[in-house]
Amino acid sequence: MKDRSIKNHGVEAPAAQTEVTDRMYKQLGTMCGVVTKDAVILGNDTRNTAKCEKTHFIAPHIRGVGTGTVLPAITSMKSNMGMNRQVPVMDCIKMLEQYFYQYQMHAGAELIVGGVDSTGVKLYSVSSRSNSDQRPFLAIGSGSSSAITILESQWKPDLTPEEGMRLVRDAVSSGIFNDSSSGGCVELWLITKEGQKFSREIPNKRLGLGTMYSG
């Protein structure tokens, strides 16, 4: 067992790890993020969210989407964040990397973190391997193969926030229709330096199984 292996090395397992099933370690679902002008758009499907939340508030200008044992990592990071200053997105990424390094890949998590700080619009992926990657668009989860094809074909450097919202909706929709572990509705988060806005939409039916995206 993973928990026993960690304890043998003198490290306690994350609290939530003993409560999740092996199925949750497989990164089920579809989660995406894109960079637009002055904003980051994050999105996820809603299947299995009753057992494992996929979206996580980090700060007024930063949010993450992911599955697995993400919550203990987010909780640990927030406890180390200063409450009276706007934390740079990169500081959050470094704290998450340090958390995952402590558990040597036993935490079983992957997430996308997006935010806007004084240095601009940022989008990163962070995994339990304790590494991170900065990209203009990202997709993780079991439906990521379908979602990334939409992002690769439609993303452009001058996307407006409105275009970014539609793109993330379509990318998550592709995962919902083409991945059996994704489903439900599409949750969207618009993140700017002023704060966050939430919306929930039905999947784009044009992206059903076997269909091609036409823009």
CYANA upper distance limits for C-alpha pairs under 8 A (distance plus 0.5 A):
  1 MET  CA      5 SER  CA      6.86
  2 LYS  CA      6 ILE  CA      6.83
  2 LYS  CA    106 HIS  CA      6.97
  3 ASP  CA      7 LYS  CA      6.84
  3 ASP  CA     12 GLU  CA      8.22
  3 ASP  CA     13 ALA  CA      6.15
  3 ASP  CA     17 GLN  CA      8.36
  3 ASP  CA     18 THR  CA      7.85
  3 ASP  CA    106 HIS  CA      8.48
  4 ARG  CA      8 ASN  CA      6.71
  5 SER  CA      9 HIS  CA      7.33
  6 ILE  CA     10 GLY  CA      7.23
  6 ILE  CA     11 VAL  CA      6.02
  6 ILE  CA     12 GLU  CA      6.95
  6 ILE  CA     13 ALA  CA      6.79
  6 ILE  CA    103 TYR  CA      7.78
  6 ILE  CA    106 HIS  CA      7.85
  7 LYS  CA     11 VAL  CA      5.57
  7 LYS  CA     12 GLU  CA      6.02
  7 LYS  CA     13 ALA  CA      7.55
 11 VAL  CA    103 TYR  CA      7.84
 13 ALA  CA     17 GLN  CA      7.17
 13 ALA  CA     18 THR  CA      8.28
 13 ALA  CA    103 TYR  CA      7.96
 13 ALA  CA    106 HIS  CA      8.45
 13 ALA  CA    107 ALA  CA      8.09
 14 PRO  CA     18 THR  CA      8.14
 14 PRO  CA     69 THR  CA      8.19
 14 PRO  CA     72 PRO  CA      6.75
 14 PRO  CA    107 ALA  CA      7.37
 15 ALA  CA     19 GLU  CA      8.29
 15 ALA  CA     72 PRO  CA      7.39
 16 ALA  CA     20 VAL  CA      7.12
 16 ALA  CA     69 THR  CA      6.91
 16 ALA  CA     71 LEU  CA      8.09
 16 ALA  CA     72 PRO  CA      7.10
 17 GLN  CA     69 THR  CA      6.52
 17 GLN  CA    107 ALA  CA      7.65
 20 VAL  CA     24 MET  CA      6.80
 20 VAL  CA     25 TYR  CA      8.47
 20 VAL  CA     68 GLY  CA      8.47
 20 VAL  CA     69 THR  CA      8.33
 21 THR  CA     25 TYR  CA      7.68
 22 ASP  CA     26 LYS  CA      7.75
 23 ARG  CA     28 LEU  CA      8.30
 24 MET  CA     28 LEU  CA      7.13
 24 MET  CA     52 CYS  CA      8.09
 24 MET  CA     67 THR  CA      7.78
 24 MET  CA     68 GLY  CA      5.96
 25 TYR  CA     67 THR  CA      8.31
 25 TYR  CA     68 GLY  CA      5.62
 25 TYR  CA     69 THR  CA      8.20
 25 TYR  CA    108 GLY  CA      6.13
 25 TYR  CA    109 ALA  CA      7.51
 26 LYS  CA     68 GLY  CA      7.93
 26 LYS  CA    141 GLY  CA      8.40
 26 LYS  CA    142 SER  CA      8.05
 27 GLN  CA     66 GLY  CA      8.29
 27 GLN  CA     67 THR  CA      6.07
 27 GLN  CA     68 GLY  CA      6.56
 27 GLN  CA    109 ALA  CA      7.87
 27 GLN  CA    110 GLU  CA      7.90
 27 GLN  CA    140 ILE  CA      8.30
 27 GLN  CA    141 GLY  CA      5.35
 27 GLN  CA    142 SER  CA      6.56
 28 LEU  CA     67 THR  CA      7.68
 28 LEU  CA    141 GLY  CA      5.91
 28 LEU  CA    142 SER  CA      5.55
 28 LEU  CA    143 GLY  CA      8.11
 28 LEU  CA    181 SER  CA      6.24
 28 LEU  CA    182 SER  CA      7.34
 29 GLY  CA     44 ASN  CA      8.06
 29 GLY  CA     45 ASP  CA      6.83
 29 GLY  CA     46 THR  CA      8.41
 29 GLY  CA     47 ARG  CA      7.37
 29 GLY  CA    141 GLY  CA      5.70
 29 GLY  CA    142 SER  CA      5.93
 29 GLY  CA    143 GLY  CA      6.34
 29 GLY  CA    175 GLY  CA      8.15
 29 GLY  CA    176 ILE  CA      8.31
 29 GLY  CA    179 ASP  CA      8.43
 29 GLY  CA    181 SER  CA      6.11
 29 GLY  CA    182 SER  CA      4.82
 29 GLY  CA    183 GLY  CA      7.89
 30 THR  CA     44 ASN  CA      6.13
 30 THR  CA     45 ASP  CA      6.27
 30 THR  CA    139 ALA  CA      7.72
 30 THR  CA    140 ILE  CA      6.73
 30 THR  CA    141 GLY  CA      5.45
 30 THR  CA    142 SER  CA      6.73
 30 THR  CA    143 GLY  CA      5.24
 30 THR  CA    144 SER  CA      6.31
 30 THR  CA    147 ALA  CA      7.96
 30 THR  CA    172 VAL  CA      6.38
 30 THR  CA    175 GLY  CA      6.23
 30 THR  CA    176 ILE  CA      7.66
 30 THR  CA    182 SER  CA      6.58
 31 MET  CA     42 LEU  CA      8.07
 31 MET  CA     43 GLY  CA      6.18
 31 MET  CA     44 ASN  CA      4.81
 31 MET  CA     45 ASP  CA      7.33
 31 MET  CA     65 VAL  CA      6.98
 31 MET  CA     66 GLY  CA      7.19
 31 MET  CA    112 ILE  CA      8.32
 31 MET  CA    139 ALA  CA      6.13
 31 MET  CA    140 ILE  CA      5.91
 31 MET  CA    141 GLY  CA      6.71
 31 MET  CA    143 GLY  CA      8.42
 31 MET  CA    144 SER  CA      7.71
 31 MET  CA    172 VAL  CA      7.13
 32 CYS  CA     42 LEU  CA      6.24
 32 CYS  CA     43 GLY  CA      5.74
 32 CYS  CA     44 ASN  CA      6.89
 32 CYS  CA     65 VAL  CA      8.37
 32 CYS  CA    112 ILE  CA      7.92
 32 CYS  CA    137 PHE  CA      7.98
 32 CYS  CA    138 LEU  CA      6.02
 32 CYS  CA    139 ALA  CA      4.80
 32 CYS  CA    140 ILE  CA      7.01
 32 CYS  CA    144 SER  CA      8.40
 32 CYS  CA    147 ALA  CA      8.04
 32 CYS  CA    168 VAL  CA      6.94
 32 CYS  CA    171 ALA  CA      7.76
 32 CYS  CA    172 VAL  CA      7.29
 33 GLY  CA     40 VAL  CA      7.60
 33 GLY  CA     41 ILE  CA      5.98
 33 GLY  CA     42 LEU  CA      4.83
 33 GLY  CA     43 GLY  CA      6.81
 33 GLY  CA    112 ILE  CA      7.52
 33 GLY  CA    114 GLY  CA      7.87
 33 GLY  CA    123 LEU  CA      7.74
 33 GLY  CA    137 PHE  CA      6.00
 33 GLY  CA    138 LEU  CA      5.74
 33 GLY  CA    139 ALA  CA      7.08
 33 GLY  CA    168 VAL  CA      7.24
 34 VAL  CA     40 VAL  CA      6.41
 34 VAL  CA     41 ILE  CA      5.86
 34 VAL  CA     42 LEU  CA      7.22
 34 VAL  CA    123 LEU  CA      7.75
 34 VAL  CA    136 PRO  CA      6.26
 34 VAL  CA    137 PHE  CA      4.70
 34 VAL  CA    138 LEU  CA      7.03
 34 VAL  CA    155 TRP  CA      8.45
 34 VAL  CA    164 GLY  CA      7.16
 34 VAL  CA    168 VAL  CA      7.59
 35 VAL  CA     39 ALA  CA      6.93
 35 VAL  CA     40 VAL  CA      5.32
 35 VAL  CA     41 ILE  CA      7.06
 35 VAL  CA    121 VAL  CA      7.30
 35 VAL  CA    122 LYS  CA      7.68
 35 VAL  CA    123 LEU  CA      7.24
 35 VAL  CA    136 PRO  CA      5.66
 35 VAL  CA    137 PHE  CA      6.76
 35 VAL  CA    159 LEU  CA      8.35
 35 VAL  CA    164 GLY  CA      8.05
 36 THR  CA     40 VAL  CA      6.43
 36 THR  CA     41 ILE  CA      7.99
 36 THR  CA    121 VAL  CA      8.40
 36 THR  CA    157 PRO  CA      7.62
 36 THR  CA    158 ASP  CA      7.16
 36 THR  CA    159 LEU  CA      5.48
 36 THR  CA    160 THR  CA      6.12
 36 THR  CA    161 PRO  CA      6.14
 36 THR  CA    164 GLY  CA      6.75
 37 LYS  CA    158 ASP  CA      6.91
 37 LYS  CA    159 LEU  CA      6.68
 37 LYS  CA    160 THR  CA      6.03
 37 LYS  CA    161 PRO  CA      6.94
 38 ASP  CA    116 VAL  CA      8.07
 38 ASP  CA    120 GLY  CA      7.94
 38 ASP  CA    121 VAL  CA      6.74
 38 ASP  CA    161 PRO  CA      8.25
 38 ASP  CA    192 THR  CA      6.91
 38 ASP  CA    193 LYS  CA      8.41
 39 ALA  CA    115 GLY  CA      8.18
 39 ALA  CA    116 VAL  CA      7.30
 39 ALA  CA    121 VAL  CA      6.71
 39 ALA  CA    161 PRO  CA      6.78
 39 ALA  CA    190 LEU  CA      7.25
 39 ALA  CA    191 ILE  CA      6.00
 39 ALA  CA    192 THR  CA      5.25
 39 ALA  CA    193 LYS  CA      8.24
 40 VAL  CA    114 GLY  CA      6.53
 40 VAL  CA    115 GLY  CA      6.75
 40 VAL  CA    116 VAL  CA      7.83
 40 VAL  CA    121 VAL  CA      7.09
 40 VAL  CA    122 LYS  CA      7.79
 40 VAL  CA    123 LEU  CA      7.76
 40 VAL  CA    161 PRO  CA      8.18
 40 VAL  CA    190 LEU  CA      6.59
 40 VAL  CA    191 ILE  CA      5.69
 40 VAL  CA    192 THR  CA      7.24
 41 ILE  CA    114 GLY  CA      8.19
 41 ILE  CA    161 PRO  CA      7.90
 41 ILE  CA    164 GLY  CA      6.86
 41 ILE  CA    165 MET  CA      6.76
 41 ILE  CA    168 VAL  CA      7.60
 41 ILE  CA    188 LEU  CA      7.50
 41 ILE  CA    189 TRP  CA      6.12
 41 ILE  CA    190 LEU  CA      5.37
 41 ILE  CA    191 ILE  CA      6.79
 42 LEU  CA     64 GLY  CA      8.34
 42 LEU  CA     65 VAL  CA      7.67
 42 LEU  CA    114 GLY  CA      7.78
 42 LEU  CA    168 VAL  CA      7.57
 42 LEU  CA    188 LEU  CA      6.28
 42 LEU  CA    189 TRP  CA      5.60
 42 LEU  CA    190 LEU  CA      7.30
 43 GLY  CA     65 VAL  CA      7.95
 43 GLY  CA    168 VAL  CA      6.59
 43 GLY  CA    169 ARG  CA      7.46
 43 GLY  CA    172 VAL  CA      7.37
 43 GLY  CA    186 VAL  CA      7.21
 43 GLY  CA    187 GLU  CA      5.87
 43 GLY  CA    188 LEU  CA      4.96
 43 GLY  CA    189 TRP  CA      6.75
 44 ASN  CA     54 LYS  CA      7.54
 44 ASN  CA     55 THR  CA      8.12
 44 ASN  CA     65 VAL  CA      7.67
 44 ASN  CA    172 VAL  CA      6.73
 44 ASN  CA    186 VAL  CA      6.27
 44 ASN  CA    187 GLU  CA      5.88
 44 ASN  CA    188 LEU  CA      7.41
 45 ASP  CA    172 VAL  CA      6.96
 45 ASP  CA    173 SER  CA      8.44
 45 ASP  CA    176 ILE  CA      7.49
 45 ASP  CA    182 SER  CA      6.85
 45 ASP  CA    183 GLY  CA      6.40
 45 ASP  CA    184 GLY  CA      6.56
 45 ASP  CA    185 CYS  CA      6.15
 45 ASP  CA    186 VAL  CA      5.33
 45 ASP  CA    187 GLU  CA      6.75
 46 THR  CA     54 LYS  CA      8.37
 46 THR  CA    182 SER  CA      8.14
 46 THR  CA    183 GLY  CA      6.74
 46 THR  CA    184 GLY  CA      5.52
 46 THR  CA    185 CYS  CA      6.09
 46 THR  CA    186 VAL  CA      7.12
 46 THR  CA    187 GLU  CA      7.65
 47 ARG  CA    181 SER  CA      8.04
 47 ARG  CA    182 SER  CA      6.34
 47 ARG  CA    183 GLY  CA      5.43
 47 ARG  CA    184 GLY  CA      5.83
 47 ARG  CA    185 CYS  CA      8.44
 48 ASN  CA     52 CYS  CA      6.79
 48 ASN  CA     53 GLU  CA      8.38
 49 THR  CA     53 GLU  CA      5.21
 49 THR  CA     54 LYS  CA      6.78
 52 CYS  CA     67 THR  CA      7.16
 52 CYS  CA     68 GLY  CA      7.79
 53 GLU  CA     66 GLY  CA      8.44
 53 GLU  CA     67 THR  CA      7.42
 54 LYS  CA     65 VAL  CA      5.77
 54 LYS  CA     66 GLY  CA      5.42
 54 LYS  CA     67 THR  CA      5.89
 55 THR  CA     63 ARG  CA      7.96
 55 THR  CA     64 GLY  CA      6.33
 55 THR  CA     65 VAL  CA      4.83
 55 THR  CA     66 GLY  CA      6.94
 56 HIS  CA     63 ARG  CA      6.37
 56 HIS  CA     64 GLY  CA      5.58
 56 HIS  CA     65 VAL  CA      6.53
 56 HIS  CA     71 LEU  CA      8.16
 56 HIS  CA     74 ILE  CA      8.11
 57 PHE  CA     62 ILE  CA      7.50
 57 PHE  CA     63 ARG  CA      5.38
 57 PHE  CA     64 GLY  CA      7.05
 58 ILE  CA     62 ILE  CA      5.98
 58 ILE  CA     63 ARG  CA      5.64
 58 ILE  CA     64 GLY  CA      7.47
 58 ILE  CA     74 ILE  CA      7.59
 58 ILE  CA     78 LYS  CA      7.26
 59 ALA  CA     63 ARG  CA      7.17
 60 PRO  CA    194 GLU  CA      8.42
 60 PRO  CA    195 GLY  CA      5.80
 60 PRO  CA    196 GLN  CA      7.28
 61 HIS  CA    115 GLY  CA      5.94
 61 HIS  CA    116 VAL  CA      6.30
 61 HIS  CA    117 ASP  CA      7.72
 61 HIS  CA    191 ILE  CA      6.82
 61 HIS  CA    192 THR  CA      6.79
 61 HIS  CA    193 LYS  CA      6.16
 61 HIS  CA    194 GLU  CA      7.61
 61 HIS  CA    195 GLY  CA      5.83
 61 HIS  CA    196 GLN  CA      7.37
 62 ILE  CA     89 VAL  CA      7.50
 62 ILE  CA    113 VAL  CA      7.67
 62 ILE  CA    114 GLY  CA      6.27
 62 ILE  CA    115 GLY  CA      4.68
 62 ILE  CA    116 VAL  CA      7.33
 62 ILE  CA    191 ILE  CA      7.61
 63 ARG  CA    113 VAL  CA      6.36
 63 ARG  CA    114 GLY  CA      6.21
 63 ARG  CA    115 GLY  CA      6.96
 63 ARG  CA    191 ILE  CA      8.23
 64 GLY  CA    111 LEU  CA      6.98
 64 GLY  CA    112 ILE  CA      5.93
 64 GLY  CA    113 VAL  CA      4.77
 64 GLY  CA    114 GLY  CA      6.78
 65 VAL  CA    111 LEU  CA      5.96
 65 VAL  CA    112 ILE  CA      5.79
 65 VAL  CA    113 VAL  CA      7.13
 66 GLY  CA     70 VAL  CA      7.20
 66 GLY  CA    109 ALA  CA      7.91
 66 GLY  CA    110 GLU  CA      6.26
 66 GLY  CA    111 LEU  CA      4.50
 66 GLY  CA    112 ILE  CA      6.74
 66 GLY  CA    140 ILE  CA      8.21
 66 GLY  CA    141 GLY  CA      8.35
 67 THR  CA    109 ALA  CA      6.57
 67 THR  CA    110 GLU  CA      6.84
 67 THR  CA    111 LEU  CA      7.26
 67 THR  CA    141 GLY  CA      8.36
 68 GLY  CA    107 ALA  CA      8.41
 68 GLY  CA    108 GLY  CA      6.18
 68 GLY  CA    109 ALA  CA      4.95
 68 GLY  CA    110 GLU  CA      7.40
 69 THR  CA     73 ALA  CA      7.86
 69 THR  CA    107 ALA  CA      6.48
 69 THR  CA    108 GLY  CA      6.37
 69 THR  CA    109 ALA  CA      5.71
 70 VAL  CA     74 ILE  CA      6.79
 70 VAL  CA    109 ALA  CA      6.07
 70 VAL  CA    110 GLU  CA      7.63
 70 VAL  CA    111 LEU  CA      7.83
 71 LEU  CA     75 THR  CA      6.55
 72 PRO  CA     76 SER  CA      6.54
 73 ALA  CA     77 MET  CA      6.64
 73 ALA  CA     96 LEU  CA      6.95
 73 ALA  CA     99 TYR  CA      6.90
 73 ALA  CA    100 PHE  CA      8.05
 74 ILE  CA     78 LYS  CA      6.61
 74 ILE  CA     96 LEU  CA      8.03
 75 THR  CA     79 SER  CA      6.77
 76 SER  CA     80 ASN  CA      7.19
 76 SER  CA     99 TYR  CA      8.19
 77 MET  CA     81 MET  CA      6.94
 77 MET  CA     92 CYS  CA      7.49
 77 MET  CA     95 MET  CA      6.42
 77 MET  CA     96 LEU  CA      6.99
 77 MET  CA     99 TYR  CA      8.34
 81 MET  CA     87 VAL  CA      7.70
 82 GLY  CA     87 VAL  CA      7.71
 86 GLN  CA    117 ASP  CA      8.01
 87 VAL  CA     91 ASP  CA      7.17
 87 VAL  CA     92 CYS  CA      7.92
 87 VAL  CA    117 ASP  CA      8.24
 88 PRO  CA     92 CYS  CA      7.46
 88 PRO  CA    117 ASP  CA      6.26
 88 PRO  CA    118 SER  CA      7.95
 89 VAL  CA     93 ILE  CA      7.03
 89 VAL  CA    114 GLY  CA      8.06
 89 VAL  CA    115 GLY  CA      6.64
 89 VAL  CA    116 VAL  CA      7.74
 89 VAL  CA    117 ASP  CA      7.17
 89 VAL  CA    122 LYS  CA      7.42
 90 MET  CA     94 LYS  CA      6.78
 91 ASP  CA     95 MET  CA      6.83
 92 CYS  CA     96 LEU  CA      6.75
 93 ILE  CA     97 GLU  CA      6.69
 93 ILE  CA    113 VAL  CA      8.35
 93 ILE  CA    124 TYR  CA      8.21
 93 ILE  CA    126 VAL  CA      7.73
 93 ILE  CA    132 SER  CA      7.87
 94 LYS  CA     98 GLN  CA      6.73
 95 MET  CA     99 TYR  CA      6.72
 96 LEU  CA    100 PHE  CA      6.74
 96 LEU  CA    126 VAL  CA      7.91
 96 LEU  CA    130 SER  CA      8.17
 97 GLU  CA    101 TYR  CA      6.53
 97 GLU  CA    126 VAL  CA      7.65
 97 GLU  CA    127 SER  CA      8.36
 97 GLU  CA    128 SER  CA      8.32
 97 GLU  CA    130 SER  CA      5.09
 97 GLU  CA    131 ASN  CA      6.70
 97 GLU  CA    132 SER  CA      7.89
 98 GLN  CA    102 GLN  CA      6.85
 98 GLN  CA    130 SER  CA      7.43
 99 TYR  CA    103 TYR  CA      7.57
 99 TYR  CA    130 SER  CA      8.34
100 PHE  CA    104 GLN  CA      6.93
100 PHE  CA    105 MET  CA      7.11
100 PHE  CA    107 ALA  CA      7.11
100 PHE  CA    127 SER  CA      8.09
100 PHE  CA    128 SER  CA      5.63
100 PHE  CA    129 ARG  CA      7.28
100 PHE  CA    130 SER  CA      5.65
101 TYR  CA    105 MET  CA      7.62
101 TYR  CA    128 SER  CA      7.91
101 TYR  CA    129 ARG  CA      7.57
101 TYR  CA    130 SER  CA      5.64
103 TYR  CA    107 ALA  CA      6.50
104 GLN  CA    128 SER  CA      7.98
104 GLN  CA    129 ARG  CA      7.49
104 GLN  CA    130 SER  CA      8.32
105 MET  CA    128 SER  CA      5.40
105 MET  CA    129 ARG  CA      5.65
105 MET  CA    130 SER  CA      7.95
106 HIS  CA    128 SER  CA      7.75
107 ALA  CA    128 SER  CA      6.51
108 GLY  CA    128 SER  CA      6.29
109 ALA  CA    127 SER  CA      6.43
109 ALA  CA    128 SER  CA      5.80
110 GLU  CA    125 SER  CA      7.89
110 GLU  CA    126 VAL  CA      6.29
110 GLU  CA    127 SER  CA      4.70
110 GLU  CA    128 SER  CA      6.66
110 GLU  CA    140 ILE  CA      8.15
111 LEU  CA    125 SER  CA      6.24
111 LEU  CA    126 VAL  CA      5.98
111 LEU  CA    127 SER  CA      6.91
111 LEU  CA    140 ILE  CA      7.91
112 ILE  CA    123 LEU  CA      7.69
112 ILE  CA    124 TYR  CA      6.18
112 ILE  CA    125 SER  CA      4.90
112 ILE  CA    126 VAL  CA      6.86
112 ILE  CA    138 LEU  CA      7.93
112 ILE  CA    139 ALA  CA      8.47
112 ILE  CA    140 ILE  CA      8.21
113 VAL  CA    123 LEU  CA      6.31
113 VAL  CA    124 TYR  CA      5.71
113 VAL  CA    125 SER  CA      6.67
113 VAL  CA    126 VAL  CA      8.09
114 GLY  CA    121 VAL  CA      8.29
114 GLY  CA    122 LYS  CA      6.13
114 GLY  CA    123 LEU  CA      4.89
114 GLY  CA    124 TYR  CA      6.87
114 GLY  CA    191 ILE  CA      8.19
115 GLY  CA    121 VAL  CA      6.60
115 GLY  CA    122 LYS  CA      5.91
115 GLY  CA    123 LEU  CA      7.17
115 GLY  CA    191 ILE  CA      6.84
115 GLY  CA    192 THR  CA      7.61
115 GLY  CA    193 LYS  CA      8.44
116 VAL  CA    120 GLY  CA      6.12
116 VAL  CA    121 VAL  CA      5.03
116 VAL  CA    122 LYS  CA      6.55
116 VAL  CA    191 ILE  CA      7.67
116 VAL  CA    192 THR  CA      6.27
116 VAL  CA    193 LYS  CA      5.86
117 ASP  CA    121 VAL  CA      7.21
117 ASP  CA    122 LYS  CA      8.41
117 ASP  CA    193 LYS  CA      7.03
122 LYS  CA    134 GLN  CA      8.04
123 LEU  CA    134 GLN  CA      6.29
123 LEU  CA    135 ARG  CA      6.58
123 LEU  CA    136 PRO  CA      7.07
123 LEU  CA    137 PHE  CA      7.89
124 TYR  CA    132 SER  CA      7.03
124 TYR  CA    133 ASP  CA      5.91
124 TYR  CA    134 GLN  CA      4.90
124 TYR  CA    135 ARG  CA      6.80
124 TYR  CA    138 LEU  CA      8.41
125 SER  CA    132 SER  CA      5.91
125 SER  CA    133 ASP  CA      5.78
125 SER  CA    134 GLN  CA      7.08
125 SER  CA    138 LEU  CA      7.84
126 VAL  CA    130 SER  CA      7.48
126 VAL  CA    131 ASN  CA      6.41
126 VAL  CA    132 SER  CA      4.97
126 VAL  CA    133 ASP  CA      7.31
127 SER  CA    131 ASN  CA      6.51
127 SER  CA    132 SER  CA      7.23
137 PHE  CA    151 LEU  CA      7.33
137 PHE  CA    155 TRP  CA      8.10
138 LEU  CA    148 ILE  CA      7.69
138 LEU  CA    151 LEU  CA      8.38
139 ALA  CA    144 SER  CA      5.60
139 ALA  CA    145 SER  CA      8.44
139 ALA  CA    147 ALA  CA      6.92
139 ALA  CA    148 ILE  CA      6.36
140 ILE  CA    144 SER  CA      5.40
142 SER  CA    179 ASP  CA      7.41
142 SER  CA    181 SER  CA      7.33
142 SER  CA    182 SER  CA      8.02
143 GLY  CA    147 ALA  CA      6.90
143 GLY  CA    172 VAL  CA      8.43
143 GLY  CA    174 SER  CA      8.34
143 GLY  CA    175 GLY  CA      4.87
143 GLY  CA    176 ILE  CA      7.56
143 GLY  CA    178 ASN  CA      7.69
143 GLY  CA    179 ASP  CA      5.73
143 GLY  CA    181 SER  CA      7.99
143 GLY  CA    182 SER  CA      7.04
144 SER  CA    148 ILE  CA      6.28
144 SER  CA    175 GLY  CA      7.01
145 SER  CA    149 THR  CA      7.27
145 SER  CA    175 GLY  CA      8.17
146 SER  CA    150 ILE  CA      7.63
146 SER  CA    171 ALA  CA      7.90
146 SER  CA    174 SER  CA      6.20
146 SER  CA    175 GLY  CA      5.82
146 SER  CA    178 ASN  CA      7.25
146 SER  CA    179 ASP  CA      8.35
147 ALA  CA    151 LEU  CA      7.01
147 ALA  CA    170 ASP  CA      8.42
147 ALA  CA    171 ALA  CA      4.85
147 ALA  CA    172 VAL  CA      6.39
147 ALA  CA    173 SER  CA      8.25
147 ALA  CA    174 SER  CA      6.12
147 ALA  CA    175 GLY  CA      5.93
148 ILE  CA    152 GLU  CA      6.41
148 ILE  CA    171 ALA  CA      7.47
149 THR  CA    153 SER  CA      6.72
149 THR  CA    171 ALA  CA      8.43
150 ILE  CA    154 GLN  CA      6.59
150 ILE  CA    167 LEU  CA      8.19
150 ILE  CA    170 ASP  CA      7.75
150 ILE  CA    171 ALA  CA      5.93
150 ILE  CA    174 SER  CA      8.21
150 ILE  CA    213 TYR  CA      7.68
151 LEU  CA    155 TRP  CA      5.93
151 LEU  CA    167 LEU  CA      7.55
151 LEU  CA    168 VAL  CA      8.20
151 LEU  CA    171 ALA  CA      6.91
154 GLN  CA    167 LEU  CA      7.77
154 GLN  CA    215 GLY  CA      7.97
155 TRP  CA    159 LEU  CA      7.73
155 TRP  CA    167 LEU  CA      8.07
159 LEU  CA    163 GLU  CA      6.42
159 LEU  CA    164 GLY  CA      6.62
160 THR  CA    164 GLY  CA      6.62
161 PRO  CA    165 MET  CA      6.66
161 PRO  CA    190 LEU  CA      8.10
162 GLU  CA    166 ARG  CA      7.05
163 GLU  CA    167 LEU  CA      6.66
164 GLY  CA    168 VAL  CA      6.63
165 MET  CA    169 ARG  CA      6.60
165 MET  CA    188 LEU  CA      7.60
165 MET  CA    190 LEU  CA      8.07
166 ARG  CA    170 ASP  CA      6.65
167 LEU  CA    171 ALA  CA      6.63
168 VAL  CA    172 VAL  CA      6.59
168 VAL  CA    188 LEU  CA      8.19
169 ARG  CA    173 SER  CA      6.50
169 ARG  CA    186 VAL  CA      6.86
169 ARG  CA    188 LEU  CA      7.76
169 ARG  CA    201 GLU  CA      8.19
169 ARG  CA    203 PRO  CA      7.51
169 ARG  CA    204 ASN  CA      7.84
170 ASP  CA    174 SER  CA      6.64
170 ASP  CA    203 PRO  CA      7.75
170 ASP  CA    204 ASN  CA      6.54
170 ASP  CA    207 LEU  CA      7.81
171 ALA  CA    175 GLY  CA      7.13
172 VAL  CA    176 ILE  CA      6.74
172 VAL  CA    186 VAL  CA      7.14
172 VAL  CA    203 PRO  CA      8.13
173 SER  CA    177 PHE  CA      6.74
173 SER  CA    186 VAL  CA      7.55
173 SER  CA    203 PRO  CA      5.26
173 SER  CA    204 ASN  CA      6.15
173 SER  CA    205 LYS  CA      8.14
173 SER  CA    207 LEU  CA      6.99
174 SER  CA    178 ASN  CA      6.49
174 SER  CA    204 ASN  CA      8.41
174 SER  CA    207 LEU  CA      5.79
174 SER  CA    208 GLY  CA      7.35
175 GLY  CA    179 ASP  CA      5.89
175 GLY  CA    182 SER  CA      6.82
176 ILE  CA    180 SER  CA      7.86
176 ILE  CA    181 SER  CA      8.30
176 ILE  CA    182 SER  CA      5.17
176 ILE  CA    183 GLY  CA      5.23
176 ILE  CA    184 GLY  CA      7.93
176 ILE  CA    203 PRO  CA      7.98
177 PHE  CA    182 SER  CA      8.13
177 PHE  CA    183 GLY  CA      7.89
177 PHE  CA    207 LEU  CA      7.26
177 PHE  CA    208 GLY  CA      5.54
177 PHE  CA    209 LEU  CA      6.02
178 ASN  CA    208 GLY  CA      7.42
178 ASN  CA    209 LEU  CA      5.75
178 ASN  CA    210 GLY  CA      8.41
184 GLY  CA    202 ILE  CA      8.41
184 GLY  CA    203 PRO  CA      8.50
185 CYS  CA    200 ARG  CA      7.30
185 CYS  CA    201 GLU  CA      6.51
185 CYS  CA    202 ILE  CA      5.56
185 CYS  CA    203 PRO  CA      6.53
186 VAL  CA    200 ARG  CA      6.15
186 VAL  CA    201 GLU  CA      5.70
186 VAL  CA    202 ILE  CA      6.49
186 VAL  CA    203 PRO  CA      6.60
187 GLU  CA    198 PHE  CA      7.91
187 GLU  CA    199 SER  CA      6.55
187 GLU  CA    200 ARG  CA      5.04
187 GLU  CA    201 GLU  CA      7.05
188 LEU  CA    198 PHE  CA      6.29
188 LEU  CA    199 SER  CA      5.75
188 LEU  CA    200 ARG  CA      6.54
188 LEU  CA    201 GLU  CA      8.33
189 TRP  CA    196 GLN  CA      7.09
189 TRP  CA    197 LYS  CA      6.15
189 TRP  CA    198 PHE  CA      5.27
189 TRP  CA    199 SER  CA      7.13
190 LEU  CA    196 GLN  CA      6.02
190 LEU  CA    197 LYS  CA      5.55
190 LEU  CA    198 PHE  CA      7.01
191 ILE  CA    195 GLY  CA      6.40
191 ILE  CA    196 GLN  CA      5.01
191 ILE  CA    197 LYS  CA      7.11
192 THR  CA    196 GLN  CA      6.83
204 ASN  CA    208 GLY  CA      8.43
206 ARG  CA    211 THR  CA      7.55
206 ARG  CA    213 TYR  CA      7.86
207 LEU  CA    211 THR  CA      6.28
207 LEU  CA    212 MET  CA      7.31
207 LEU  CA    213 TYR  CA      6.84
